[in-house]
Each structure stands twice: as structure tokens, then as C-alpha cells.
């Protein structure tokens, strides 16, 4: 029996609380459907890779890739077979199945990273806005329209911080034109100067008035 089982836990209790069982339940598998998942009795003369199994036709399709692993888990836990190559292969299937979601997460992350890399240059928000568009939106918000560019400047940092872009301010006390924010942009750091910021604010407000 697996050494993961607590001393006061029965095989049935261990099976019910196993991560694989919970995964199937999250996919909508009922207790009746779990009970129906089993290896066929004619398997023993075949190597484990060729063992067939059965399940109810009402089982959610998303759960089907997990069925053989669950049958293997039931066999290992409830029948506790003596050591054999089949037992070793059954544990390998269970372990590989439980590791598969972690691998899938990594694959999805790589796909998402690739998609981000294919976005038009300069886009920094989830809805596809550039830093210029974000500044322009701040400049014409009713609550900020009477603010000077210097008064509006800290609001840009607050926005960058809220977006998780780790803004860092570099200030020259004697020259506001040298003020700069550095922020995360894809896999590097990018900068926006106050001079550029001031120009974007002025242009956005001018366009707003002309409409």
C-alpha cells in the first residue's frame, strides 16, 4: 500500500480524497460514474499497456483521458496487488497523469507569452492600449482636466503601479523636464520622460477641446 496513506485512513477513504478523484469530480463526474470505472476482468493475461476498461456512457467527455489512470489507482489502492511489472506500470501511469496538468500549465504559459510577443509594438495593457493612449485618457478625465501636467504626473505612476509594471521614478529637483518613470515592458524596462508626458497631455486636451 502507498506510504502516502495516513495510518487511520482506509483504502476507500484514501481513494475518495486522492487528487485524481477530486480532479474527476471537478470535471463533473458523479459517484455513480466513478464506481463504474474499472478494468475488465479479462486483462490479466495482457501487459498493463493493453488493459481495457469500462465506464458509463454518461461520463463527461473531458474526464475520459483520466479514466484509465483512475482505474489503475482503484486497482492499486483497493486491491493492493503484490509487486509486478503491471503494478509498477500502473503507478507510473497515475503519477504521469497527475503531473500532466502542471505540464499543460507550462505549455499554456508559453503560448500566452508567444501571443504577447506578437502584439503590435508599444501595447502595454491587456486591452491593447499604448502608453500614449493611457496618458491621453488620464489627461481628459473630468477629475483631472484642471490639473497641470506636473499635478497629473503622479497619477501616471499610480496607474503603472496598479497594472503591476513596477514603476520607478527618477527626479532631478532642479529640472522637471528630466523627470522619468521606468516601467516593465515585455522582458525589459522602458522609460517615459516628463517632457514627452507633458506633450501628450497637451495634445490630448487640445484634441478634446476641438471636438
C-alpha positions as CSV (number, residue, x, y, z in Angstrom):
1,X,0.0,0.0,0.0
2,X,1.2,3.5,-0.7
3,X,3.1,5.2,2.1
4,X,1.1,8.4,1.4
5,X,-2.0,6.9,3.2
6,X,-2.5,8.1,6.8
7,X,-2.5,5.4,9.5
8,X,-6.1,5.9,10.3
9,X,-7.3,6.1,6.7
10,X,-9.0,3.2,4.9
11,X,-8.2,2.5,1.3
12,X,-11.6,3.7,0.3
13,X,-11.1,7.0,2.2
14,X,-7.7,7.5,0.6
15,X,-9.2,6.9,-2.9
16,X,-12.0,9.3,-2.3
17,X,-9.7,12.1,-1.2
18,X,-7.0,11.5,-3.8
19,X,-6.2,14.4,-6.1
20,X,-7.1,12.3,-9.2
21,X,-10.5,11.6,-7.8
22,X,-11.1,15.3,-7.0
23,X,-10.0,16.2,-10.5
24,X,-12.6,13.9,-11.9
25,X,-15.2,15.4,-9.6
26,X,-14.3,18.9,-10.7
27,X,-14.9,17.7,-14.3
28,X,-18.5,16.8,-13.3
29,X,-18.0,13.0,-12.7
30,X,-20.6,11.6,-10.3
31,X,-20.1,9.0,-7.6
32,X,-22.0,6.5,-9.8
33,X,-19.7,7.2,-12.7
34,X,-16.6,6.8,-10.5
35,X,-17.9,3.4,-9.3
36,X,-18.4,2.3,-12.9
37,X,-14.8,3.0,-13.9
38,X,-12.9,-0.3,-13.7
39,X,-10.6,-2.6,-15.5
40,X,-12.2,-5.6,-17.3
41,X,-11.6,-9.0,-15.7
42,X,-10.0,-10.4,-18.9
43,X,-6.9,-8.2,-18.7
44,X,-4.6,-10.3,-16.5
45,X,-3.1,-12.2,-19.4
46,X,-2.1,-9.0,-21.2
47,X,0.6,-6.5,-20.3
48,X,-0.7,-3.4,-18.5
49,X,-0.4,-1.1,-21.5
50,X,-3.1,-3.2,-23.2
51,X,-5.5,-3.4,-20.3
52,X,-9.0,-2.4,-21.3
53,X,-11.5,-0.7,-19.0
54,X,-15.2,0.3,-18.9
55,X,-17.2,3.4,-17.9
56,X,-20.7,4.8,-18.1
57,X,-21.6,6.5,-21.4
58,X,-22.9,9.4,-19.4
59,X,-19.4,10.2,-18.2
60,X,-18.3,13.8,-19.2
61,X,-16.1,13.7,-22.3
62,X,-13.5,15.9,-20.6
63,X,-13.0,13.1,-18.0
64,X,-12.3,10.3,-20.5
65,X,-8.5,11.0,-20.7
66,X,-8.2,10.4,-16.9
67,X,-10.3,7.1,-16.8
68,X,-7.5,4.6,-17.3
69,X,-5.4,6.3,-14.7
70,X,-8.3,6.3,-12.2
71,X,-8.9,2.6,-12.9
72,X,-5.3,2.0,-12.2
73,X,-5.5,4.0,-9.0
74,X,-8.5,2.0,-7.8
75,X,-6.7,-1.3,-8.6
76,X,-3.6,-0.2,-6.7
77,X,-5.4,1.1,-3.7
78,X,-8.4,-1.2,-3.3
79,X,-6.8,-4.4,-4.4
80,X,-3.3,-3.7,-3.2
81,X,-1.7,-6.2,-5.7
82,X,1.7,-7.8,-5.0
83,X,4.7,-6.4,-6.8
84,X,4.8,-6.9,-10.5
85,X,5.7,-5.1,-13.7
86,X,2.0,-4.3,-14.1
87,X,1.9,-2.7,-10.7
88,X,4.9,-0.6,-11.5
89,X,3.5,0.5,-14.8
90,X,0.1,1.3,-13.1
91,X,1.8,3.6,-10.6
92,X,3.8,5.2,-13.5
93,X,0.5,6.0,-15.3
94,X,-1.0,7.5,-12.2
95,X,2.0,9.7,-11.5
96,X,2.4,10.8,-15.1
97,X,-1.3,11.7,-15.3
98,X,-1.1,13.8,-12.1
99,X,1.9,15.6,-13.5
100,X,0.2,16.3,-16.8
101,X,-1.8,19.4,-15.6
102,X,1.5,21.0,-14.5
103,X,3.0,20.4,-17.9
104,X,-0.2,21.8,-19.5
105,X,0.1,25.0,-17.5
106,X,3.6,25.4,-18.7
107,X,2.5,24.9,-22.3
108,X,-0.3,27.4,-21.9
109,X,2.1,29.9,-20.4
110,X,4.5,29.5,-23.4
111,X,1.6,30.0,-25.8
112,X,0.4,33.1,-23.9
113,X,4.0,34.5,-24.0
114,X,4.2,33.9,-27.7
115,X,0.9,35.7,-28.2
116,X,2.1,38.7,-26.2
117,X,5.2,38.9,-28.3
118,X,3.1,39.1,-31.4
119,X,1.1,42.1,-30.2
120,X,1.7,45.3,-32.0
121,X,4.7,47.2,-30.6
122,X,4.1,49.5,-27.8
123,X,0.9,47.9,-26.4
124,X,1.2,47.6,-22.6
125,X,-2.4,47.0,-21.4
126,X,-4.5,43.9,-21.6
127,X,-7.0,45.7,-23.8
128,X,-4.2,46.8,-26.3
129,X,-3.5,50.4,-25.3
130,X,-0.2,52.2,-25.7
131,X,1.4,54.3,-23.0
132,X,0.4,57.4,-25.1
133,X,-3.2,56.3,-25.1
134,X,-3.2,55.7,-21.4
135,X,-1.8,59.2,-20.7
136,X,-4.3,60.8,-23.1
137,X,-7.1,59.1,-21.2
138,X,-5.8,60.4,-17.9
139,X,-5.4,63.9,-19.3
140,X,-9.1,64.3,-20.3
141,X,-10.7,62.6,-17.3
142,X,-13.1,65.2,-15.8
143,X,-11.5,64.9,-12.3
144,X,-8.1,65.7,-13.8
145,X,-8.8,68.3,-16.5
146,X,-7.9,71.2,-14.4
147,X,-4.6,69.6,-13.2
148,X,-1.3,70.8,-14.7
149,X,0.9,68.2,-16.2
150,X,3.1,68.3,-13.1
151,X,0.0,67.6,-11.0
152,X,-1.1,64.8,-13.3
153,X,2.4,63.1,-13.4
154,X,1.9,61.2,-10.1
155,X,-1.3,59.7,-11.4
156,X,0.6,58.0,-14.2
157,X,2.8,56.3,-11.6
158,X,-0.2,55.2,-9.7
159,X,-1.7,53.7,-12.9
160,X,1.6,51.9,-13.8
161,X,1.7,50.5,-10.3
162,X,-1.9,49.2,-10.5
163,X,-1.0,47.4,-13.7
164,X,1.9,45.7,-12.0
165,X,4.5,47.4,-14.2
166,X,6.8,48.2,-11.2
167,X,7.3,51.9,-11.9
168,X,10.5,53.6,-10.7
169,X,10.8,57.4,-10.6
170,X,14.0,59.3,-11.4
171,X,13.7,63.0,-10.5
172,X,16.0,66.0,-11.0
173,X,14.9,68.6,-8.4
174,X,16.2,71.4,-10.5
175,X,14.7,70.4,-13.8
176,X,11.3,68.8,-14.2
177,X,12.0,68.1,-17.9
178,X,14.4,65.4,-16.7
179,X,11.8,63.6,-14.6
180,X,11.4,60.0,-15.8
181,X,9.4,56.9,-15.0
182,X,10.9,53.5,-15.8
183,X,8.5,50.6,-16.1
184,X,8.3,47.0,-17.2
185,X,7.7,46.4,-20.9
186,X,7.6,42.8,-22.0
187,X,11.0,41.4,-21.0
188,X,12.8,44.7,-20.4
189,X,12.5,48.1,-18.8
190,X,11.2,51.1,-20.7
191,X,11.2,54.8,-19.9
192,X,8.7,57.7,-20.3
193,X,10.1,61.2,-19.7
194,X,8.1,64.1,-18.3
195,X,8.9,66.1,-21.4
196,X,7.1,63.5,-23.5
197,X,4.3,63.1,-21.0
198,X,3.7,66.9,-21.0
199,X,3.5,66.9,-24.8
200,X,1.0,64.0,-24.8
201,X,-1.2,65.7,-22.2
202,X,-1.2,69.0,-24.1
203,X,-2.1,67.2,-27.4
204,X,-4.9,65.1,-25.8
205,X,-6.5,68.1,-24.2
206,X,-6.2,70.1,-27.4
207,X,-7.9,67.3,-29.4
208,X,-10.6,67.1,-26.7
209,X,-11.4,70.9,-27.0
210,X,-11.6,70.7,-30.8
211,X,-14.2,68.1,-30.8
